[in-house]
Amino acid sequence: MNKHLLTILRCPISKKGLNILKKDQLSLINSAIDDGALVNHEGNLVIDRLEGALITDDNKLIYPVNDGIPVLLEEESISMEQLA
């Protein structure tokens, strides 16, 4: 992902900056998805594994990246608290 783009993208909920989710975190999230243990902000079960994601600066929310395009919709955000 373009680093300049990352400097201007913001979380639509918290307005915090976003970073690329690290591979080990992505693996953990995909394992939780496989286990049926993650829901998005709307409460819908996340069923599709993530190919990539962005995470807020405070490490609280993630947003999927599909085909290289960040999906910065509030309802698609996933709380990292579910993995605690």
SULFENMO-V673810 format. One record per pair of residues at least 4 apart in sequence whose C-alpha atoms are under 6 Angstrom apart, sorted by the first residue. I is the first residue (numbers start at 1). J is the second residue. D is the distance in Angstrom with one decimal. If there is no record, write none. Layout:
i->I j->J d->D
i->I j->J d->D
This chain:
i->10 j->15 d->5.2
i->10 j->16 d->5.5
i->10 j->17 d->4.8
i->10 j->18 d->6.0
i->11 j->15 d->4.7
i->11 j->16 d->5.4
i->17 j->56 d->5.7
i->17 j->57 d->5.4
i->18 j->54 d->5.9
i->18 j->55 d->5.4
i->18 j->56 d->4.5
i->18 j->57 d->5.6
i->19 j->54 d->5.3
i->19 j->55 d->5.3
i->20 j->54 d->4.6
i->21 j->53 d->5.4
i->21 j->54 d->5.2
i->21 j->55 d->5.6
i->30 j->49 d->5.4
i->32 j->37 d->5.2
i->33 j->37 d->5.8
i->33 j->38 d->5.6
i->38 j->45 d->5.9
i->38 j->46 d->5.6
i->39 j->43 d->5.2
i->39 j->44 d->5.1
i->39 j->45 d->4.3
i->39 j->46 d->5.2
i->40 j->44 d->5.5
i->40 j->76 d->5.5
i->40 j->77 d->5.5
i->40 j->78 d->4.6
i->41 j->75 d->4.9
i->41 j->77 d->5.4
i->41 j->78 d->5.9
i->42 j->75 d->5.2
i->52 j->65 d->5.0
i->53 j->63 d->5.4
i->53 j->64 d->4.3
i->53 j->65 d->4.8
i->54 j->62 d->5.4
i->54 j->63 d->5.1
i->55 j->59 d->5.9
i->55 j->61 d->5.7
i->55 j->62 d->4.3
i->56 j->61 d->5.6
i->60 j->79 d->5.9
i->60 j->80 d->5.2
i->61 j->78 d->5.5
i->61 j->79 d->4.7
i->61 j->80 d->5.7
i->62 j->77 d->5.6
i->62 j->78 d->5.2
i->63 j->77 d->4.9
i->64 j->71 d->5.6
i->65 j->69 d->5.2
i->65 j->70 d->4.2
i->65 j->71 d->5.8
